[in-house]
Amino acid sequence: MTDGMWEAVPRLLGENRYLVLATADDQGRPWATPVFFAARDEDRLYWVSSPGSRHSRNLAARPDVAMTVFDSHAPVGGAEALYLEATAGPADDPVAAVAALNARLPEGGELVDDDLAPSGSLVAYRADVRTHFVLIRGGDSRFDNVTDARLRVTRPR
């Protein structure tokens, strides 16, 4: 029944440009923010942010994050979504992060070295994904569900 469900993971990562990043501060207060992202693969995502932004400060306190990737223009009843659990922080390879992001940015809008710290105001971040889930819409004929649900998926061997 779950055969072929993994294929949604790379497709949704490739088709969508923004994800919702959910973080929490050291007191556990949640925060969610949209970020433009690029995927190196299904297990590593990149974005850039100001280190002073609320979500970046939260990452410094608590590196565990949740992320949702979806098309906000999908008609009601036609949504697809990818839910991810990850550990996030500054990119260990900012050059790779910027290269991945620049591949998705429009010509003339690419990031340059001076955009990133220490000379610039941005830091490249990465998320290492631990768990992948896909949305199963309510009434999906393959599943016995009336309401929307999430299904954990793993890479085929």
C-alpha positions, 0 to 999 in steps of 0.5 A, a space after each residue: 500500500 505504501 509502495 511508491 510513496 517515497 517518490 513524492 519526497 524528491 518531487 515535492 522538494 524539487 517543485 517547491 521553493 519555500 518551506 515552513 520552518 518550525 523552531 522553539 526557543 529555550 523556553 519552548 515557545 514555538 515559532 514558524 517562518 517561511 524560508 526559501 530553500 534548496 535541497 542537496 538531496 532528500 536528507 539535507 536542506 539549505 537556506 540563508 537567514 540573518 543570525 539575529 532572526 527569531 528562528 535563527 536564535 531559536 536554532 542556537 538554543 534548540 537545533 531540533 526543527 520541523 518543516 513542511 513543504 507544500 504548494 500554497 496555490 493548490 486547490 482545496 482537496 488537491 494539496 500535497 505536503 511533505 513533513 520533515 523532522 530534522 536537526 538544523 544549524 549553520 551549514 558546515 559547508 557554506 559554499 555548497 549551501 550557496 551553490 545549491 541555493 543559487 541554482 534555484 535563484 533567478 539570474 541576477 539574484 544569486 547570493 555572493 560571498 559578500 552576502 554571507 558573514 563575516 562581511 555580510 548579514 546572512 548565514 547559510 543554514 542546513 537541516 539534516 533530515 531524520 524523518 520524512 512524512 507525506 500527506 495522505 488526504 482524507 478519503 484516499 482510496 488506498 488508505 482507510 482514513 476519513 481525515 487527512 493523515 501523515 504517513 512516514 516514508 523511507 527511501 526504497 532499498 
